[in-house]
């Protein structure tokens, strides 16, 4: 049995964690408290050392990482804590690593701060973490699913065939038209609608290159090629979607404890019977993240926690919906001050 040592991260411990560990607990209950959304990041937020501080201090976090090591039969915890970054960044590893780190942090927030979400949402693979915390998927099932999803996405397109690029400063209608013009019989389409003037496109490498040129000529502020191992969230992921459908077949989806704002529809979903199909569609559909945050704002959300490594979603949320206070869950003191008190 693999055990994640309690002292694994003492050398890089975040000072704010000890303050929360030793401080007063916020009592459970909704009286006087604003409802909060838990937001879970996707690929690109991974970093060597993620989860290490939590495991050094909180048994519930260590339990999640130990469970992941045992289920996957390899030391995912060591990869998260020590790297190397090149191996952590491989899609087949990144997806289970992010799920594990995010679910461990969610467990700490729920048990230590006694905070539970009124809604959850996740960017791309982060949607699996959102479904775990909402009670729809068990952590073991989600872990096996994202491991298979990562393998399927990596295998769907041969290395060098596909690519992705972030386009800054053009609206969706213009980028959609550019992709249609650039396709020339290949695949290129909007993949991540991130908000804040940022839209990511994905498809065949040549078509993405043509679209990038057209975007620059159309007044884009910047076009940034992304260092990714596959062109996610486009039609080239169809083989991966079918493998995911097969992997989902034996999985039980339980009733949701709270609504999940899904990537495909950017609407609150509470129907467990629709989750599998939405996850399959997500693999070949754009992540409608701007609309997801706008939907949370429409539903009355004013507080959100980015539950996972990094602060990418916190920054996007501020640009999309300034009225929503979004704090990074890694900074548990900030969480405590922002949303745990009336």
C-alpha positions in Angstrom: 0.0 0.0 0.0 1.4 3.4 -1.0 1.3 6.0 1.7 1.8 9.7 1.2 4.1 10.9 4.1 2.7 13.6 6.3 6.1 15.4 6.3 6.5 15.2 2.5 6.1 19.0 2.0 7.4 20.6 5.2 10.3 22.3 3.3 7.9 24.2 1.1 4.9 24.6 3.4 2.7 27.6 2.7 2.5 29.8 5.9 -1.2 30.5 5.5 -2.1 26.9 5.9 -0.8 26.7 9.5 -3.0 29.8 10.3 -6.1 28.0 9.1 -5.1 24.7 10.7 -4.7 26.4 14.1 -7.5 28.9 13.8 -11.2 28.8 14.7 -13.5 26.8 12.6 -16.4 28.4 10.8 -19.6 26.6 11.8 -21.6 24.8 9.1 -24.8 26.5 8.0 -26.1 29.0 5.5 -27.4 31.6 7.8 -26.0 35.0 6.8 -23.6 33.4 4.3 -23.5 34.1 0.6 -23.8 31.0 -1.6 -20.5 30.0 -3.1 -19.4 28.3 -6.3 -16.5 25.9 -6.5 -14.5 26.4 -9.7 -12.1 23.7 -10.9 -9.2 24.4 -13.3 -8.2 22.4 -16.3 -4.9 21.7 -18.1 -2.4 24.4 -18.0 -2.8 25.0 -14.3 -0.7 22.0 -13.2 2.6 22.8 -11.4 5.2 20.7 -9.7 4.5 20.8 -5.9 0.7 21.0 -6.3 -1.0 19.3 -3.3 2.2 18.9 -1.3 1.5 21.6 1.3 -2.0 20.2 1.9 -0.7 16.7 2.4 1.8 17.9 4.9 -1.0 19.3 7.1 -4.3 17.6 6.4 -5.0 13.9 6.7 -8.0 14.2 4.4 -5.7 15.5 1.6 -3.2 12.7 2.2 -6.1 10.2 2.0 -7.0 11.4 -1.5 -3.5 11.2 -2.8 -2.9 7.8 -1.3 -6.1 6.5 -2.9 -5.0 7.9 -6.3 -1.6 6.2 -6.0 -3.3 2.9 -5.2 -6.0 3.1 -7.9 -3.6 4.1 -10.7 -0.8 1.7 -9.4 1.9 4.3 -9.8 3.1 7.2 -7.5 1.0 10.0 -8.8 1.7 11.9 -5.6 5.4 11.9 -6.2 4.9 13.1 -9.7 2.7 16.0 -8.4 5.1 16.9 -5.6 8.5 16.4 -7.3 7.9 16.3 -11.0 9.6 16.3 -13.5 7.4 18.9 -15.1 7.8 17.3 -18.6 6.2 14.1 -17.3 3.5 15.9 -15.3 2.5 17.9 -18.4 1.8 14.7 -20.4 -2.0 14.7 -20.9 -2.3 11.1 -19.6 -0.7 12.3 -16.3 -2.0 15.9 -16.1 -5.7 14.9 -16.1 -5.6 12.5 -13.1 -3.1 14.8 -11.3 -5.4 17.8 -11.6 -8.4 15.8 -10.5 -6.5 14.5 -7.4 -5.1 17.9 -6.4 -8.4 19.6 -6.9 -10.4 17.0 -5.0 -7.9 17.0 -2.1 -8.2 20.8 -1.8 -12.0 20.6 -2.0 -12.0 18.0 0.8 -9.9 20.3 3.0 -12.2 23.3 2.3 -15.3 21.2 3.1 -13.9 19.6 6.3 -11.7 22.4 7.7 -13.7 25.5 6.7 -17.1 23.7 6.7 -17.9 25.2 3.3 -20.0 23.4 0.7 -20.8 24.7 -2.7 -24.1 25.9 -4.0 -22.9 25.3 -7.5 -19.8 23.7 -9.1 -18.2 24.2 -12.5 -14.9 23.0 -14.0 -12.9 24.0 -17.1 -12.5 21.0 -19.4 -11.1 18.1 -17.3 -12.0 20.2 -14.3 -15.6 19.3 -14.9 -14.9 15.8 -13.6 -13.7 17.4 -10.3 -16.9 19.5 -10.2 -19.0 16.3 -10.6 -17.1 14.5 -7.8 -17.7 17.4 -5.4 -21.4 17.6 -6.5 -21.7 13.9 -5.6 -22.4 12.7 -9.2 -19.2 10.7 -9.5 -17.1 8.9 -6.9 -13.5 9.9 -6.8 -12.3 6.5 -7.9 -14.6 6.4 -10.9 -13.6 9.9 -11.9 -9.9 9.1 -11.6 -10.2 6.1 -13.8 -12.3 8.1 -16.3 -9.8 11.0 -16.6 -6.9 8.5 -16.9 -8.7 6.9 -19.9 -9.8 10.3 -21.2 -6.2 11.4 -21.2 -5.0 8.3 -23.0 -7.8 8.5 -25.5 -7.1 12.2 -26.3 -3.4 11.6 -26.7 -4.1 8.7 -29.0 -6.8 10.4 -31.1 -4.3 12.5 -33.1 -0.7 11.6 -34.0 2.0 13.9 -32.6 2.5 17.0 -34.8 -0.8 16.7 -36.6 -2.8 19.0 -34.4 -2.3 22.2 -32.5 -4.0 25.0 -30.6 -3.6 28.8 -30.4 -5.0 31.5 -28.2 -6.4 34.5 -30.0 -6.7 37.7 -28.1 -8.9 40.7 -29.0 -11.3 39.3 -31.5 -14.9 38.3 -30.8 -16.4 34.8 -31.3 -18.3 35.7 -34.5 -15.1 36.9 -36.2 -13.0 34.0 -35.0 -15.7 31.5 -36.2 -15.6 33.1 -39.6 -11.8 33.0 -39.7 -11.8 29.3 -38.8 -14.3 28.6 -41.6 -12.2 30.4 -44.1 -8.9 28.8 -42.9 -10.2 25.2 -42.8 -9.7 24.3 -46.5 -11.0 20.8 -45.9 -9.3 20.4 -42.5 -10.5 21.0 -39.0 -10.1 24.3 -37.1 -12.7 25.7 -34.7 -13.1 27.6 -31.5 -12.2 25.3 -28.6 -12.1 27.4 -25.4 -14.3 30.4 -25.0 -12.4 31.7 -22.0 -13.7 35.3 -21.8 -11.7 38.4 -21.1 -11.1 38.7 -24.9 -9.4 35.3 -25.1 -10.6 32.5 -27.4 -8.5 29.3 -28.1 -8.8 27.6 -31.4 -7.9 24.0 -32.2 -7.5 21.6 -35.1 -5.1 20.5 -37.8 -1.7 22.2 -37.4 -1.8 23.7 -40.9 -5.4 25.0 -40.5 -4.6 26.5 -37.1 -1.6 28.3 -38.7 -3.8 29.7 -41.5 -6.3 30.9 -39.0 -3.6 32.5 -36.9 -2.4 34.5 -39.9 -5.9 35.6 -40.8 -6.5 36.6 -37.1 -3.4 38.7 -37.1 -4.4 40.3 -40.4 -7.9 41.0 -38.9 -6.6 43.0 -36.0 -6.1 40.4 -33.2 -4.1 41.9 -30.4 -2.0 38.7 -30.3 -2.1 35.1 -31.4 -0.2 32.7 -29.1 0.6 29.1 -30.1 0.0 26.8 -27.2 2.4 24.0 -26.1 -0.2 21.2 -26.0 0.1 17.5 -26.8 -3.2 17.3 -28.8 -5.9 19.6 -30.3 -8.6 19.4 -27.6 -12.3 20.2 -27.8 -12.6 19.9 -31.6 -13.8 17.4 -34.1 -10.4 15.6 -34.2 -11.3 14.3 -30.7 -14.1 12.2 -32.0 -12.2 8.9 -31.4 -11.5 10.0 -27.8 -15.2 10.8 -27.3 -16.2 7.3 -28.3 -13.6 5.7 -26.0 -14.9 7.9 -23.2 -18.4 6.8 -23.9 -17.4 3.2 -23.5 -15.5 3.9 -20.3 -18.6 5.7 -18.9 -20.9 2.8 -19.7 -20.5 0.9 -16.4 -20.1 4.0 -14.2 -23.0 4.9 -11.9 -23.9 8.6 -11.8 -25.6 9.5 -8.5 -28.1 12.3 -7.8 -26.4 15.6 -7.7 -26.1 17.4 -4.3 -25.9 20.8 -6.1 -26.1 22.0 -9.7 -23.1 21.7 -12.1 -22.7 24.4 -14.7 -21.6 22.3 -17.7 -19.1 23.2 -20.4 -21.3 22.1 -23.2 -24.5 24.0 -22.3 -23.2 26.7 -19.9 -26.4 26.0 -17.9 -27.0 24.4 -14.5 -27.5 20.7 -14.7 -29.2 18.7 -11.9 -30.2 15.7 -14.0 -27.9 12.7 -13.3 -29.3 11.0 -16.4 -27.7 13.6 -18.7 -24.2 13.7 -17.3 -22.6 10.9 -19.3 -23.8 12.3 -22.7 -22.7 15.8 -21.7 -19.2 14.5 -20.8 -18.9 12.7 -24.2 -20.0 15.8 -26.1 -17.6 17.9 -24.1 -14.6 16.1 -25.7 -15.5 17.5 -29.1 -17.3 20.7 -28.1 -15.9 24.1 -27.1 -15.6 24.9 -23.4 -18.1 27.8 -23.0 -16.3 29.2 -19.9 -17.4 32.8 -20.3 -21.0 31.7 -20.5 -20.6 29.4 -17.5 -19.4 32.3 -15.3 -22.2 34.6 -16.7 -24.7 31.9 -15.8 -23.4 31.8 -12.2 -23.8 35.5 -12.0 -27.3 35.3 -13.4 -28.1 32.7 -10.7 -27.1 35.1 -8.0 -23.5 33.8 -7.3 -21.4 36.5 -5.7 -18.6 34.3 -4.2 -16.5 31.7 -5.8 -13.4 29.6 -4.9 -10.9 28.4 -7.4 -10.4 24.8 -6.1 -7.2 23.6 -7.6 -3.7 24.8 -8.4 -3.1 28.3 -9.7 -5.2 31.3 -10.2 -6.2 31.2 -13.9 -9.9 30.9 -13.2 -9.8 33.6 -10.6 -8.4 36.0 -13.2 -10.9 35.1 -15.8 -13.8 35.4 -13.4 -12.8 38.9 -12.5 -12.8 39.9 -16.1 -16.0 38.2 -17.0 -18.1 39.0 -13.9 -16.5 41.6 -11.7 -19.3 41.3 -9.2 -18.3 37.7 -8.3 -15.5 37.6 -5.7 -13.3 34.7 -6.7 -10.4 33.7 -4.4 -7.8 31.0 -4.9 -8.5 28.0 -2.7 -4.8 27.4 -2.2 -4.8 30.5 0.0 -7.1 29.1 2.7 -6.9 32.3 4.8 -8.2 34.3 1.8 -11.1 31.8 1.5 -11.8 32.1 5.2 -11.9 35.9 5.1 -13.8 36.1 1.8 -16.6 33.6 2.1 -16.4 31.6 5.3 -17.6 34.5 7.5 -21.0 36.2 7.3 
